[in-house]
């Protein structure tokens, strides 16, 4: 008998090595073979198109405030708000795109469709600078923008926002889907995926804020747009060429409906006594085929557990299976996951506000400083952002190749440290960034005060390097950790939405940043001189940075308290030969 069981377990293991049983399919709708699909051979195609998208996005975003002030002639605070609104919309649209990808279209189809919309936006942006009737007026001969150019320009960049809305959440989750979480070797590779995803992202960012920005500054905006359009078109072709090696997840319908069903069932059964043994709660048997993994019961938010109580054993099967009256333990636990994520999401907003300054005020500061090198080369203001990209690349590489192996041996945790610990370290760096930025801006204003005519033109732009480098290193911890957290901790059916939740942190933070600028401007104007003047030299950005540093520091205390109480996703083993019946995404409490 023992030999028969051992033989059966061996056969299951061989089968698991040959085929991927994680609810994914290959391009023909069959169970994907492990050797020829997924993992790095597939995800490299995904990282390639992400490189292209980030090249385009940061080629536009990093110089947007300069374009708005110099070409469209907006005031500093108006231009900053315009940038924040566009960034906010761009990072909120993924909530729509992620929902459509998970529920109806599938991730691959969403990526192709949204990339096509993105390409359309780039084509229109190119037209706004090439077609004579759409072109902006010569900045030297006029001080008002041509309205037709302004309209076409904003339509183009908001089309790019719509394209990003489907592209970002679907592509990143599609790339992570190429790894089987229940296969030990692939699970470890998946933990590195988010690090190397961000390596590709930062490489695109780096080229965007150096090569593309240089072309914008020294050749023409139109030539830069032609390059971005051509690269995006080529990357779409490359992405589609990888179709045979991808693993696909079929859309499962609205992922929000089951959450609502749990809530309705729990409210309807609120008067029922809680069972003495949690094992009495309803769950789909392991032997029954289900799409997605089963979750283990947890003791938090016990009110929701009532949705899984079997009311009457004698009830008809139809009544028992009605999802509005009876939910599985897994569906209840998925609802708990979403509720538990809300405090973490809220606690990340001050961090997002700090990040929002890098693409607006930090870049604008660079325009007032000495950007000449020893060889007479003039550094484009937006290219300063490259230092943040370099910081993030260094941070991610050292973390993945040096820190994680060492920390694995020290802590016994597969990730090295918990996800929320990684995010918390990044938040510390954001506080340091605001402190350094405040000190540097104060020094710049001292130059202006000493020589109002020359201003800060004698101060090297490299004074901005520390704040960009620090925020870049911090992003390597916080932003990568956020991506992994929101992908890993949402229900399996909501992973595109999970990436959208991560992006929405940055989106909402951009809107709050605009609101905060308006509020601070109003308050400081009443008490004397506004912190936000018509230009940087008449502003007090150093005070604004100190305010953000204080807010981020106070928020970090709240974050640590919330993170210490957080419980990670508990997943049931997929097969009878699994090492453990239940395992957590992170085995220990965060920030412990």
HELIX and SHEET records of a PDB file:
HELIX    1   1 UNK A    2  UNK A   18  1                                  17    
HELIX    2   2 UNK A   39  UNK A   61  1                                  23    
HELIX    3   3 UNK A   64  UNK A   70  1                                   7    
HELIX    4   4 UNK A   76  UNK A   92  1                                  17    
HELIX    5   5 UNK A   94  UNK A  100  1                                   7    
HELIX    6   6 UNK A  101  UNK A  105  3                                   5    
HELIX    7   7 UNK A  107  UNK A  130  1                                  24    
HELIX    8   8 UNK A  147  UNK A  176  1                                  30    
HELIX    9   9 UNK A  184  UNK A  207  1                                  24    
HELIX   10  10 UNK A  208  UNK A  212  3                                   5    
HELIX   11  11 UNK A  213  UNK A  218  1                                   6    
HELIX   12  12 UNK A  221  UNK A  241  1                                  21    
HELIX   13  13 UNK A  243  UNK A  245  5                                   3    
HELIX   14  14 UNK A  255  UNK A  268  1                                  14    
HELIX   15  15 UNK A  278  UNK A  280  5                                   3    
HELIX   16  16 UNK A  302  UNK A  308  5                                   7    
HELIX   17  17 UNK A  317  UNK A  320  1                                   4    
HELIX   18  18 UNK A  329  UNK A  347  1                                  19    
HELIX   19  19 UNK A  349  UNK A  356  1                                   8    
HELIX   20  20 UNK A  357  UNK A  359  5                                   3    
HELIX   21  21 UNK A  361  UNK A  366  1                                   6    
HELIX   22  22 UNK A  381  UNK A  385  5                                   5    
HELIX   23  23 UNK A  386  UNK A  398  1                                  13    
HELIX   24  24 UNK A  399  UNK A  403  3                                   5    
HELIX   25  25 UNK A  404  UNK A  411  1                                   8    
HELIX   26  26 UNK A  419  UNK A  450  1                                  32    
HELIX   27  27 UNK A  461  UNK A  464  5                                   4    
HELIX   28  28 UNK A  465  UNK A  489  1                                  25    
HELIX   29  29 UNK A  492  UNK A  494  5                                   3    
HELIX   30  30 UNK A  495  UNK A  526  1                                  32    
HELIX   31  31 UNK A  536  UNK A  538  5                                   3    
HELIX   32  32 UNK A  541  UNK A  564  1                                  24    
SHEET    1   A 2 UNK A  24  UNK A  25  0                                        
SHEET    2   A 2 UNK A 248  UNK A 249 -1                                        
SHEET    1   B 2 UNK A 570  UNK A 572  0                                        
SHEET    2   B 2 UNK A 582  UNK A 584 -1                                        
END                                                                             
